[in-house]
């Protein structure tokens, strides 16, 4: 019963809206498509709702990781841009297909731990949003349709 309540709680979380970044939106769309397409088969085979949610996360792990990687690296790059010159960041870019932060050879950026905020630590991450989507998809797949 506790597992079911946890799945329902996760499923009620809302997904984030589209961002102003087309590359992040494209990565998120791929992850969401994977989750929605995997959920029915995984839900049919799993012993419990939570097993199904975890399995969907595993099946779509690459896609989910790319969204999370892109989000993290976009925030890092924005932080760097806020405290660096454009010359210092020449050649630094985000890979729109993997979310990886590409840097030129010899690039070095000092990390200022004071730039991390408490709000950043408590925000809902893309992984949590996509786990919520997986939970909703699994619950929908396991919910019997009236009349069948």
DASUL-V511566 format. One record per residue. N is the residue number from 1. RES is the residue in one letter. SS is DSSP state (H for helix, E for strand, L for the rest). NEAR is the number of other C-alpha atoms within 8 Angstrom. Layout:
# DASUL-V511566
n:N res:RES ss:SS near:NEAR
n:N res:RES ss:SS near:NEAR
This chain:
# DASUL-V511566
n:1 res:X ss:L near:4
n:2 res:X ss:H near:5
n:3 res:X ss:H near:8
n:4 res:X ss:H near:9
n:5 res:X ss:H near:8
n:6 res:X ss:H near:8
n:7 res:X ss:H near:12
n:8 res:X ss:H near:11
n:9 res:X ss:H near:8
n:10 res:X ss:H near:11
n:11 res:X ss:H near:12
n:12 res:X ss:L near:8
n:13 res:X ss:L near:8
n:14 res:X ss:L near:6
n:15 res:X ss:L near:8
n:16 res:X ss:L near:5
n:17 res:X ss:L near:4
n:18 res:X ss:L near:5
n:19 res:X ss:L near:7
n:20 res:X ss:L near:4
n:21 res:X ss:L near:6
n:22 res:X ss:H near:7
n:23 res:X ss:H near:8
n:24 res:X ss:H near:12
n:25 res:X ss:H near:10
n:26 res:X ss:H near:8
n:27 res:X ss:H near:13
n:28 res:X ss:H near:11
n:29 res:X ss:H near:8
n:30 res:X ss:H near:9
n:31 res:X ss:H near:13
n:32 res:X ss:H near:10
n:33 res:X ss:H near:8
n:34 res:X ss:H near:10
n:35 res:X ss:H near:14
n:36 res:X ss:H near:10
n:37 res:X ss:H near:7
n:38 res:X ss:H near:11
n:39 res:X ss:H near:15
n:40 res:X ss:H near:12
n:41 res:X ss:H near:7
n:42 res:X ss:H near:12
n:43 res:X ss:H near:13
n:44 res:X ss:H near:8
n:45 res:X ss:H near:7
n:46 res:X ss:L near:9
n:47 res:X ss:L near:6
n:48 res:X ss:L near:6
n:49 res:X ss:H near:14
n:50 res:X ss:H near:10
n:51 res:X ss:H near:9
n:52 res:X ss:H near:15
n:53 res:X ss:H near:15
n:54 res:X ss:H near:8
n:55 res:X ss:H near:9
n:56 res:X ss:H near:13
n:57 res:X ss:H near:12
n:58 res:X ss:H near:7
n:59 res:X ss:H near:7
n:60 res:X ss:L near:12
n:61 res:X ss:H near:8
n:62 res:X ss:H near:6
n:63 res:X ss:H near:12
n:64 res:X ss:H near:14
n:65 res:X ss:H near:9
n:66 res:X ss:H near:12
n:67 res:X ss:H near:15
n:68 res:X ss:H near:12
n:69 res:X ss:H near:11
n:70 res:X ss:H near:15
n:71 res:X ss:H near:11
n:72 res:X ss:H near:8
n:73 res:X ss:H near:12
n:74 res:X ss:H near:9
n:75 res:X ss:H near:8
n:76 res:X ss:H near:8
n:77 res:X ss:H near:8
n:78 res:X ss:H near:8
n:79 res:X ss:H near:9
n:80 res:X ss:H near:9
n:81 res:X ss:H near:10
n:82 res:X ss:H near:6
n:83 res:X ss:H near:6
n:84 res:X ss:L near:8
n:85 res:X ss:L near:7
n:86 res:X ss:L near:7
n:87 res:X ss:L near:5
n:88 res:X ss:L near:6
n:89 res:X ss:L near:10
n:90 res:X ss:L near:6
n:91 res:X ss:L near:7
n:92 res:X ss:L near:9
n:93 res:X ss:E near:7
n:94 res:X ss:E near:11
n:95 res:X ss:L near:9
n:96 res:X ss:L near:10
n:97 res:X ss:L near:7
n:98 res:X ss:L near:8
n:99 res:X ss:L near:14
n:100 res:X ss:L near:10
n:101 res:X ss:E near:10
n:102 res:X ss:E near:9
n:103 res:X ss:L near:8
n:104 res:X ss:L near:7
n:105 res:X ss:L near:4
n:106 res:X ss:L near:4
n:107 res:X ss:L near:6
n:108 res:X ss:L near:4
n:109 res:X ss:L near:4
n:110 res:X ss:L near:4
n:111 res:X ss:L near:4
n:112 res:X ss:L near:6
n:113 res:X ss:H near:5
n:114 res:X ss:H near:5
n:115 res:X ss:H near:6
n:116 res:X ss:L near:7
n:117 res:X ss:L near:7
n:118 res:X ss:H near:6
n:119 res:X ss:H near:6
n:120 res:X ss:H near:7
n:121 res:X ss:H near:6
n:122 res:X ss:H near:6
n:123 res:X ss:L near:6
n:124 res:X ss:L near:6
n:125 res:X ss:L near:7
n:126 res:X ss:H near:10
n:127 res:X ss:H near:10
n:128 res:X ss:H near:8
n:129 res:X ss:H near:13
n:130 res:X ss:H near:12
n:131 res:X ss:H near:11
n:132 res:X ss:H near:14
n:133 res:X ss:H near:12
n:134 res:X ss:H near:15
n:135 res:X ss:H near:15
n:136 res:X ss:H near:12
n:137 res:X ss:H near:12
n:138 res:X ss:H near:15
n:139 res:X ss:H near:11
n:140 res:X ss:H near:7
n:141 res:X ss:H near:11
n:142 res:X ss:H near:9
n:143 res:X ss:L near:6
n:144 res:X ss:L near:6
n:145 res:X ss:L near:5
n:146 res:X ss:L near:4
n:147 res:X ss:L near:3
n:148 res:X ss:L near:4
